[in-house]
């Protein structure tokens, strides 16, 4: 079998000339990759917006002296977290992993991609610890804080979530080229 015939039967990945470690094991079609990119960007941007609304609602509930307004803000936070934040973060995570597996960027090939993954996991974990159904029930009942509803910890956590998502967004735009596991790159 000649080199040309073996390359034709080996497929496009074998002909790419890349070392086996740099070839991805799953290569989606271009249209699938584009759709995944749209889903990932849309869910990530929506998640950032949802977290920003949580920052505003938390500040409102913390700073107001109107108990009814604080109660309404906390009730709305529960709806946003369980109706928007959880599904959006899971969609963003799943689509990001699928894109990483099916693109040249990889998941643990470039620092910026791996950092984005860790940041999103951090956002999810912070939300899981902060917005449990019990904590939201306590907050809406007014019993979450001995200082009359001033929940500065909650404000700090959602602000940190917003900062993590903004950092992930900046990494997506700037894409630092440094690769993981290579010296001198």
N, C-alpha and C positions, 0 to 999 in steps of 0.2 A: 504494500500500500504506500503510495507516495505521500509526501508531506502535505500536499494540497488536498488529497483525498482524506487523510486523517484529520486535517483541520476542518473540513466540511462536515465530517461525521461527528466531530467532537463538540460542535456547538459554539455559540458566540462567546461564552465565558472562557473557554479554553483558548480561543484565538485572540483574546484581549491582550495577551502578553503580560498581564498582571500576575504577581506571585499569588499563590493559593490563599494566603492570609488576607490579601487585599480584595479578593473577589467575594461578593456577598452571596449567600446561599439562596436568597429569595430575591428575584428581580421582577417587580410588578411591571405590567405594561405602562406605557407613558400615560395613557388616559386614567388608569387606576391610580398612579402616583399623583397625578394632578388633582384628582378627586380627593385623595387622602390629604394632600396639602391644603386644599380648600377647607375640608372638615377640620383639620388640625388648627389652622389659622383662625377660622371662625369660632371654634370652641375655646381657644386660648384667649382671644380678644373678648369674647363674651364673659369668660371667667374673670378676666381682669376688671371688666365693667361691673360684674356682680360683686366682686370684692371691694371695689371703690364705693359702691352703694352701701355695703356693710360698714365701711369706715364712716361714712356720713351718718348712717342710722345710729351707729354706736356712739359717735360724738354727740348727736342730738339727744339720745337717751341719757347719756352721762351728764351733759351740761344743763339739761332743762330742769326746771323746778316743777313743771307740770307733770304730775303722775300719770295722767291719761295719755299724754303724748309719749312718755317713756314706755308705757305699757304697749301702746300701738307700735312703736318702733321695734320693741323686742318681738312682738308677734310677727311683724313683717320680716324680721331677720330669719325667723324659723322657716317661713315660707320660702324665702330666697335661698337659704342654705340647702334645704331638703328638696326643693323643686328646681333649683338652678345650679347651685354650686357643686353638689355631689355628681349629678349627671355630666355637667360640663367638664369637671376635672377628670372623670373617668374616660370621657370621649377624648379629651386632650392627651391623656396618658396613653391610651390604646393607639390612637392615630400617630402619636409621636414615636412610639416604639415600632409600629409598622413601617413608618417612614425611615427610621434609623436602620432597620433591618434590610430595607429594600433600596437603599441609596448608597452613594459613595461616602456619605458622611459617617455611616455606622452609628452604633450606640456608644461604644467605648473606644472609638478610633480617634476622635477629636475631643479636646478638653471642653470646648463650648457646648457640644451636644450632650456630653456626660453631665456637665454642670446644669444644663437645662433640665435634664431628667431628675437630678438630685433636688433642684429647686422646686419642681412640681411635686415631687414626693414630700418635700418639706411643707409645702402649702397644704397638701392633703392631710398630713399628719397633724399639723397645727389645727386645721379645721375639725379633725376627728376628736382631738382633745378638748377643744373649746366649745364646739357646738353639738354636744350630746343632747338627746331628747330631754334628759333630766335637767341639764343646765338651762336649756331653753324654757322648760316649764317653770323652773325656779325664777328665772329672769322675768317672765311674763307675769308671775304672781307677785313680783316685787320683793321676793325674799333672797335674791342672789347676792346682795351686798349689804353689809351692815351700815354703810354710809349713805343710805337712801338712794340706791340705784346708780351710784357713781362707779362704773366698772372700768377703771383705767387699764386693768390687765387685758380685758377684752379689746379695748381700743388699741392697745399696743400690739396684740396678736394679729388683728386684722390689718393693721398698718404694716406690720412685718410681712404679712402675706402679700399685700399690694407691692411692697418693695421687692420681694422675691419674684413676683410676676413681671414687674417692670425690668428687673435685671435679666430675666429670661428673654424678654422681648428685645432688649438691647443686644444680647448675645446672638439672637437670630438675625438681627440686622447687620452687625459688624463681623460676625463669623471669624473670630481669631483663628489663624491658620495653624497654630501649634498643634501637633499631633501627640497622642499618648503613646508611651512605650517606645519612643524613638529618641535616641540621644542625638543632640546637635541639630534637631529640626526646628 
